[in-house]
Amino acid sequence: MFNSDLPIDLYLKVLQIMKVTEQHMKPGIEYDLDRKTVTNIKFYVAMLIGIKLAGGVEDIVNRLAALPSIIITDSILLTVLDKVLKKYNELGATDQVAKGSGLVSALIDEESPHAASM
């Protein structure tokens, strides 16, 4: 179940990120998102939160594992959610978009340091 090549703390950090993401994205709680949209984008939102907390995609596994705690501000959550929703909608907002590789590629490309300098 666990890869012994990965730091054990990584699993705790990922779990904490997913828990906060899911709590904030529940339909009818803080955002007006339907259940299908939440299901389709929650992992992408959590992925971008992890990238933001780690300071980028470079060496993300070790950087996330080394964080003393996971603190996700409303600002981070809203910024990430807006990015994911925008890209998800641009690509068609379908189950196929959520299950394909295009959305993750588009989001990662935006987060890469090279994208900011272009």
C-alpha positions as CSV (number, residue, x, y, z in Angstrom):
1,M,0.0,0.0,0.0
2,F,2.8,2.4,0.8
3,N,5.9,2.9,-1.3
4,S,8.9,2.5,1.0
5,D,10.9,4.8,-1.3
6,L,8.7,7.8,-0.3
7,P,8.9,9.6,3.0
8,I,6.2,8.4,5.3
9,D,5.4,12.0,6.3
10,L,4.3,12.6,2.7
11,Y,1.2,10.4,3.2
12,L,0.1,12.4,6.2
13,K,0.6,15.7,4.4
14,V,-1.4,14.5,1.3
15,L,-4.2,13.2,3.6
16,Q,-4.4,16.5,5.4
17,I,-4.5,18.4,2.1
18,M,-7.3,16.2,0.8
19,K,-9.3,16.5,4.0
20,V,-9.2,20.3,4.0
21,T,-10.0,20.4,0.3
22,E,-13.0,18.1,0.6
23,Q,-14.3,19.9,3.6
24,H,-14.3,23.3,1.8
25,M,-15.7,21.9,-1.4
26,K,-18.7,20.1,-0.1
27,P,-21.7,21.1,-2.2
28,G,-23.7,23.8,-0.5
29,I,-21.1,24.5,2.2
30,E,-18.8,27.3,1.1
31,Y,-19.0,27.2,-2.6
32,D,-21.9,26.8,-4.9
33,L,-20.6,23.7,-6.7
34,D,-22.6,20.7,-7.7
35,R,-21.5,17.2,-6.5
36,K,-20.4,16.2,-10.0
37,T,-18.1,19.2,-10.3
38,V,-16.6,18.6,-6.9
39,T,-16.0,15.0,-7.7
40,N,-14.3,15.9,-11.0
41,I,-12.0,18.7,-9.7
42,K,-11.2,18.0,-6.0
43,F,-8.0,16.0,-6.7
44,Y,-6.8,18.8,-9.1
45,V,-7.5,21.4,-6.4
46,A,-5.6,19.3,-3.9
47,M,-2.7,18.8,-6.3
48,L,-2.3,22.6,-6.9
49,I,-2.5,23.3,-3.2
50,G,0.3,20.8,-2.6
51,I,2.4,22.5,-5.3
52,K,1.7,25.9,-3.7
53,L,2.6,24.7,-0.3
54,A,5.8,23.0,-1.5
55,G,6.8,26.1,-3.5
56,G,6.7,24.4,-6.9
57,V,6.8,21.0,-8.6
58,E,10.6,20.6,-8.2
59,D,11.3,17.9,-5.5
60,I,7.7,18.2,-4.4
61,V,7.7,14.8,-2.6
62,N,10.5,15.8,-0.2
63,R,9.4,19.4,0.2
64,L,5.8,18.4,1.1
65,A,7.1,15.7,3.5
66,A,9.4,18.2,5.2
67,L,6.7,20.8,6.0
68,P,6.1,21.0,9.7
69,S,2.4,21.4,9.2
70,I,-0.2,21.9,6.5
71,I,-1.8,25.3,6.7
72,I,-4.2,26.1,3.8
73,T,-5.5,29.7,3.9
74,D,-8.8,30.7,2.4
75,S,-6.7,32.8,-0.1
76,I,-4.8,29.7,-1.3
77,L,-7.9,27.7,-1.6
78,L,-9.8,30.3,-3.5
79,T,-6.9,31.1,-5.8
80,V,-6.4,27.4,-6.6
81,L,-10.1,26.7,-6.9
82,D,-10.5,29.6,-9.4
83,K,-7.6,28.3,-11.5
84,V,-8.9,24.8,-11.6
85,L,-12.5,25.8,-12.4
86,K,-11.4,28.2,-15.1
87,K,-9.2,25.5,-16.8
88,Y,-11.8,22.8,-16.3
89,N,-14.5,24.9,-17.9
90,E,-12.2,26.0,-20.8
91,L,-11.5,22.3,-21.6
92,G,-15.3,21.5,-21.6
93,A,-16.2,20.7,-18.0
94,T,-16.9,17.0,-18.6
95,D,-16.1,13.7,-17.0
96,Q,-13.7,13.1,-19.9
97,V,-11.8,16.3,-19.1
98,A,-11.5,15.3,-15.4
99,K,-10.4,11.8,-16.3
100,G,-8.0,12.7,-19.1
101,S,-4.4,14.0,-19.0
102,G,-5.1,17.4,-20.5
103,L,-6.3,19.2,-17.4
104,V,-3.4,18.1,-15.2
105,S,-0.9,19.1,-18.0
106,A,-2.5,22.5,-18.4
107,L,-2.5,23.2,-14.7
108,I,1.1,22.0,-14.2
109,D,2.2,24.1,-17.1
110,E,0.7,27.2,-15.5
111,E,2.5,26.4,-12.2
112,S,6.0,25.8,-13.8
113,P,8.5,28.6,-13.2
114,H,9.0,28.9,-17.0
115,A,5.3,29.7,-17.6
116,A,5.6,32.9,-15.5
117,S,8.5,34.2,-17.6
118,M,6.9,33.6,-20.9
